[in-house]
Amino acid sequence: MKFLFIEAKYDGIIKVPKSVIEKLPQTIGLFFTVQFIDSLESIKKDIEKTGRTVKLLKGKKFDGVDAFLYVGDGLFHPKALVLGNEQHVHIWNPVDKKYSVVTKSLMEKEVKRQKAAYSSFLMKENIGVLVSTKSGQSYLQQALKLKEKYPEKNFYYIAFDTIEFDKLEDFPFVDVWVNTACPRIGWDDTKRTAKPMVDLGTVL
């Protein structure tokens, strides 16, 4: 089956409110998700009009900025920025029209939770493995390597297209979940299940 991937962009130009811009420090690293990228230049100009310096961010590691401004939804990218840098990440979500900040101290709590989940994985025997059937998110072959690396454990592979977290309660015998799909699930959605969850890259 052939697939055609098309970038889905937001229809229209978005603005970051002046009240949000005023909360930003002097030098900002600007980071966008692809659906809002057409608004990058206009937002960059709006920030620069206030006397601030804007640097365009293309990777996870970026020096010479006081903080970051992330324009997009979800927390996966902002959390990755904080993990790779010392600066705070200011977030403007143009979908919900909400402003927030992700700090290093917040991520320390996240990292501790991830470490606790990893410890649970090492100690427990019954492991549920979430495998997506979506193109670009399907890593069944890599997931099967878990059996080779941890022969003492029982692995239960659960295939899905779109994960429904309430359905995970149908597997009470699972002690820990391993996410092999979008890594965003391992950071944004772990609180939606009562059982610990780790990403495949953490344990493989």
N, C-alpha and C positions, 0 to 999 in steps of 0.2 A: 504494500500500500504506500502510495506517495503522499507526502505531506508538504503543504505550503505554509510557511510561517510569515505572517504579516504583522508588522508593528501596529499596535492599536494606540493611536494618539488621541489625547484629549481634544475635543472640538471647541476651539476658542483659546483666547489668551487669558492666562490667570495673573493675578496680582498678589503680592505679599503686602498685607496691611502696613501702613506707616507705624502703627503701634508695635508691630512685631520687629520691624527694621530698627526702631529706636532701642530695642533690647539687645541688639547685636554689638559686639566689640568692634574695634577699629579695623582689623584685617580678618576677612571672612573667606573660608574655602566653600565654594558653592557646588552643591551636588544635586542632580536631578535624576528621577526615574524617566524612562524613555517616553512614557505617555505625556509628560509635561515639558519635554525638551524644547518645544517651539516657543515657550515663554521664557527661556533662559536669558536671552539677550535683553529683553525688556526689564526683567527683574534685576539683572546685573546693573543696568543703567539707573534704575530706581534707587538701588542701594548706593551706587557711586555718587549720586546727586547729594547724598547726605554727608559726603566727605570721607566715606569709608572706602577701603581698598578691597576689591573682590578678586579672588583667584579661583580659576575653574578647576574643579577636582575630578580627576580621571581614574585614580587608583585608590587603594585603601590607606596607603601611607602618604602623608603630605606634610611638609614642613613649612614654617614661615607664616602660619596663621594663628590667630588668637582663639578661634572657634570655627565651627562649621555650620552652614545652613543647609539643611536637607529639605527639598521640596518634593513631597510624595506621600504615599500612604504606607502603612506597615512600619514595623520597627526593626526588621531584619538588617537593612542597610545602615541605619543609624547605630545600631548595636555593634556592627562590624567595624564602623569607623572609630567608635570609642575604644574597642578592644585593640585596634592597631595604632591608636594615638592617645595622647594625654588630654586633648582638648574636649570640651563639651560639644554636643551636637544640638543645635536649635532646629526644631522641626516645624514646618508649616505644612499641614495637611490640607490641600485645596479641595479635597472631596468633602471632608467633615467641617472644614473651616475652623480647625483647631490648632492651637500653638502649644508646644511642649518642649521640654529639654531632657536629653539623656546625658547623665553624668557618669564619671568613672566610679563613684560610690555605688550607683545603681547597678552598674555592670558587675561590680565585685560580688553583689548578691546573686546575680545571674550565674556567674562563674562558679560560685559555691554550690548552687543548685545543680549545675551540670556535673560538677565533681562528685556530688552525692549520688546522682543518677548513675554515673560511671561505676562507683563503688558498689551500688546495688546490682548492676549488671555482672560484675565480677563474682559477687557472692551468691546470686540466685541461679537456679537451674532452668526454670521455665521461661523462655524468652519469646516474645511475639515480635515478628519482623514485618513491618508495614512495607508493602511493595506496590508501587504505582504502575498502572498500565498506560499512563500517558506518555506519549513520545517526548523524549528529552528529560523525563523524570523516572524512567524505568531502569532499574539497576539490579535485576534479578540475579544475573550471573555473579556480580560482586557480592550480593547478599548471600548466595549459596556458599561462598567461601567461609562464612562464619562457622559452618559445620566442621570444616577442616581445622580451623584455628582453635575452636572450643569444642572438641569431641565429647566432653563430659556434660555438656548442656543439651537441653531439649529445645529445639527451635520450631516454632509454628509460624508458617509464612501466610500472611493475610494479604490477598491481592484486592486492589480497589482502583476505581477511577478517581472519584473525589471522596476523600476521607470524611466519614461521619463519626465524630468523636463519641457521641452517645452510644454508637454501636460497639465500641470497644469494650463496653461493660458486658457484652455477651460472651466475653472470654475471661471469666473470673480466675481461671487457672494460670493466666499469664502474670508473671511477677514484674517484668520490665519490658518496655517496648523499645525496639530499634527502628528509627526512621531512616528509610533508604530513598525517600522521595525528595521533594524540594527542601533544602536545608532551612528554609524559612520556618517550616513546621517545628524544627528542633529548637528554635529560639522564641518564636512568637506564640506557639500554640501548646507548649508543654503543660501549661496550667489548666488546659481543658480536659486533661485526663488525670485520674487519681493515681495512676501508676507512674513510676519514673520513666523518662524517655531520653534516649541518647541518639545521636546521629551515627550513621554507619561509619563515617570517617574517624570517629572517636574510638571505636572498638576494633576496627579492621586494620 
